[in-house]
């Protein structure tokens, strides 16, 4: 299938999943994960109307961002605190904030740039040692700290559930993230609805059914990574 056909297929699957959950598909943003993909593939996706892209690797992303300033760029990789200045400079949204040190540095660099940015806190719901993300029990404290920032605002929560060949294996984790977000409202730590970035090529339909507002899809759009 061509990229155009893949894009249409993913949108149709998002629409169907949203319908099953009694939601509007407009509530879901598709982030095209373009890591390791050439400029030509991104150009093709842009030509087909894709407006939002996600990158994991800073060095690779900087060149791409410079060539496509008209789209929105999400940083979706693990964050080293010494890379926060570059992330602040080049990206529109950061989805992988997992500790206070990173959030403080991002807010500082954004202030220097005179720029505001939305951030998602990555939550390690599977408590997997090899994955980034804050532990669920530490979330309240980090959310509270966001209130002191002038340039970095809390847009929502993000998670990468443990790998499961069956998409249904992710449902419990997606539901847990939704409940965590709701609990922050109940505790009045936030006074607005948080976004939920969850779901990738293998399980994004389940994520949409469970309330995802962002799905991060690479392989289902661009094919397997070389």
N, C-alpha and C positions, 0 to 999 in steps of 0.2 A: 504493500500500500504506500501511497505517496504521503508526504507530510500534510498536504491539504486534506487528504482522506482521513488520516489519523486525527487531525485537529477536529474535523467534523464529528468523527466517531466519539472522541472524548467528550465533546460538548453535548452530544446526544445522550451519552451515558450519565453525565452530570445532571442533565434535565430530567431523565427518567428517575434517578436516585432521589432528586429533590422532590419530584412529584410523589414518590412513594412515602416520603416523610412529611408531606403536606407543606413543603417549602417552595420558595421561588428560586429558580436557578440563578437569577440575578444576585442572589445573596452569596453566591460562591465565586471567588476569584480563582482563575486558573493561572498558576505560576508555571511557566515552561522552564524546566530545569535544563539549562543549556551547557552545563559543564562538559568539557572535553569535546564539544561540538564546534564545527567550523563556523566562521562568520557567514558563509553562504547559507547554512541551515537556519541561522538566526534571521538573516535577511528574508528568506523564504517565509518563515513564520510571521515576521512583521508584515510582509506583503499580504498575508492571509488574515491580517487583523489582530494578531496576538500582541498584547500591549504590556505584558508583565513577564519578566524573566528572573530566574534564580540561578545564582552562581555560588559554588563552594570554595573555589580557589582564587585567592586575591590576585595573584600575579597574572593569571589567565584572564580574570574578569576585567581588570583595569583597561586593557586594550579594547575589549568588547563594549564596555560602557562608553568609552570615548567615541566609538563609531556609531552607537545607537542612543544618542541623548534623548530621543523622543519617547523612549519606553521607560517603564518603571522597573528598577532593579532591586531585587531582594537579595541580601546576603544570607545564605542558608548553611554555611559551613561552620566548623568549629572555630571559635574566636581565641586567638592569642592576644593578650593585652597589648603587646607592642605593635599590633596591626590595627588597633582601633582608630588611629588617625586616618588611615587610608580608607577604612570602611565608612567613617563619617564623611569623608570627602566625596566618595564615588557613589554611594548607595542611597536609595530612597527609603528603604525599610530594612531593619535587621531582625532576623527571626530566631537567633540562637544565643540570646543573652542568658548566661547561666550562673553568673556570680556578680557580686556587688562591684568588685574591682573593675570589671569590664564595663558595667553600666556607668560608673563614675567617670571613667576615661572617655567613653563615648560622649557623655554629656559635656565634658570639658572641651573636647575637640569640636563638637558641634557649636558650642558657644563661640569659639575662636573663628569659626566659619560663618557665624551669623545664620545658622541653619537649624531647622527643627526636623526631628525624625521620629517615626513610630517604631517601637520595639516589641518583640514577642519574647516572653520568657520561655526558654526550653525546659520542659519538665521531664525528668527521667523516670517515667512511671514503671518501667520494667526493672528499675534499679540495677541496670547492667553496667558493670565496671568499665567496659570498653567504650561506652557512650557518654557524650557530654550531657549536661542537663542537671538542673537543681533537683534535689529530692523533694517530693511532695510536701513533707513536713517542714521544709525550710522556705516554702513559697511565700507565706504571709509576710515574713520579715522583709524579703526582697521587694515585694509589692509596696510595702509601707515606705521603703527607702525611695521609691520612684517619686514620691510626693515632693521630695526636696529638689528634683531636677527642673531646670528651666528649659532645656532644649530636647531632652529625650523623654518621650511620653510612652506610657504603657498601652499598646494597641491590643495585646491579647496573649494567649498561651500557645505553645507549640509542643508537639511530641513526636518521637520516632518509636513506635512500639517494637517489641522484640520481633524478629523475623518469624513469619509463619507462612507456609505455602498456601494455606487456606485464608482468604481475606476475612472470614468470620472470626479468625483468631485475633484480629485487631480490634474487634468491636468493643470488647470490655475496656480496653485502654482508651479508645476514643470517647466512650461514655464517661469514663473516669475523668478525663480532661474537661469535658463539658460540666460535670458536677463540681470540679474544682473551681472553674470559672464562676459558676453560680454561687458557690460558697463565699467567694470573695465579695460578691455583691451583698449577700446576706449579712456578712460581717461588716459591711459598709467600708471595706478597704478600697473599693472602687464604687463610683456612683453612675456607671454606664455599663452597657453590655460589651464584654470583651470578645474580640475575634478569636477564632480557633483555627490554627494552622495544623492540619493533620490529614494524612492520606497521601499515598504516592501511587505509582502506576499499578501496583498489585492490589491496592485496597481502597482506592479513592471513593468508590461508590458507597462502601460501608461508612466511610468517613462523612460523606455528604448526608447519609441517612441519620448519622449521629450528631449533626450540627456543624460540620466544618464550614468555615467561611473562606478558607484558603486550602486548595489542594496543590501539591507540588509534584508535577508529572513530567518525567523525562523520557524514559524508555518507550512508553505508549505513544509518544509523539515522534521522537527522533529515531527510534529503534535502539538496539543494543549498543552500549558504548564499545568503541574499539579498544 
